[in-house]
């Protein structure tokens, strides 16, 4: 190992990798659409072996690359009116999530992550997505995007 690399804080616990590899695969399959909705379990799985903020820091670059790749591939098929409705709330949610990241303790974040994971799982099981579902109202898109991004920025 190069001397400059030896000073980096690598995780050498085999239990971490036993959980991290399936968590990343789960996230990738969830993002690809094969395990729709179950990718949200990746960070809570990872949080079983490392603190929640560290799990978020590990997953965030992977999610950014996956989202950038998906955005590049699907740019021509975007729904511009829907983006105009969701983007302001999404940006607000990023700001709120960023502010909360430095304020909340690790235990509080872990509790929130656990509760939200269970809520998302219950929502997915009780109310499966439907192509015939009506479009949400304009205010609902803004509010839900803000809340969703604030939650996701804490969960990632």
N, C-alpha and C positions, 0 to 999 in steps of 0.2 A: 504494500500500500504506500503511495507517495506520502512524504512527510507532511505536506500541507493538508492532506485528507485525513490524517490520523487525529487531528485536533477537532474534527467535526463530531458532534454528539450522535453517533449511530445507535440505533436500538438493536441490541444483540440478544434479546429474549426470544427463544424459539416459539413461545406461546403467542407472541405478537404476530409473527409471520404466519402461524397456523390460523389465526383469525383474520389477518390483513389480506392475505391472498384471496380467500373466499369473499371477503367484504368488497374488494375491488372488482372481482368477477361479477358479483351480484349487482354492483353499481353499473358496470358496463352492460350487463344484460338488461337491467332496468332502463337505462338510457336508450338502448337499441330498440326497445319495445317488446322484447320477448318476455320479460318479467315485469311488465308495466306496473308501477307502483311499489314494487318490492325493493327497488334501489334505495329507497329512503331508509331501509334497515341497515345499510352499510355503515354509516357513522355510528349508530348505537352499538353495532357489533364491534367495531373498532374500539369504542369507548370501554369495552370490557377489559381491555389490556393496557390502555393508556388513558390519561385524563382527557375529558371531553374537548377542551380547547386544543390539545395536541392532535386529537383525532380529526377535529375540524381543519387544522392546519395541514394535515396530511392529505385529506380528501379534496380540499379546495382547488389545488392546482390540477388535479385529475378532472374535476368537474368543469373547470374553465376550459381545458383542452377539449373535452367531450362536447361542451356547448358550442365552442367556436367551430369545431368540425361540423356539427349538425347545422349550425347557422349558415356556414359556407355552402353546404350541400343543398339546403332547402330555401335559400334566399329568394329564388324566383317564385316560389310557391307561397310566400308569406301573405298573411292577411293584414294589409296595411291599416284598415280601420280598427281592427282588433288590437294591433300594436299601439296605435294612437291612444286607445282606451286604457291599455295595461301599463304602458311605459311610465307615465307620471307616478302612479301608485307603486310600481316596482322600484323606481328611484327613491321614493320616500321610504319604502321598506328597507332598502339598502342602507339609507342613512340611519334609520332607527336601529337596525340590527348592528350597525357599526358602533353606535353610541352605547348600546347595551352590552356589547362584547367586553368593554373595559370596566363596566360597572358591576356586573353580576358575578358572584362567586362560582367556583367550579361545581360545587354541590348543587347550587340553584340551577345552573345550566344543565347538569345531568338530570335533575328532576324534570325540568321543562322538556328536554329532549326525549326522555322516557314517556312522559305524558302525551306529547305531540305525536310520537311514533305510534302509540296505541290508538290515539284518535284518528290518525291517517289510515291505519290498518282497519279500524272499525268502519270508517267512511267507505273504504274500498270494498269491504265485504258486504256492508248493508246497502250501499247505494252504488252499484257498479256503473261505470260510465256508459252512456247511451248516445248513439248518433242522432236520435230523435229528440234529445233534450233541447228545450228552448234556450236561445241566447240570453245571457244575463243582462240586466239593466245596466245603463252606463255607470251609475254610482256604484253598483255592486262590483263591476270589473275593477274600478279604481281601488275600492276599499279592500277587496280580496287580494289584489296584487300587492298592495302595501303590506298587508298582514302576512301574506304568504312569503314574500321576500324577507321580511323581518324575521320570520320563523326560520326560513331556510338558511339565512345567514348565521343564525345561532346553531342550527342543526348540522350544517355541513362539516 
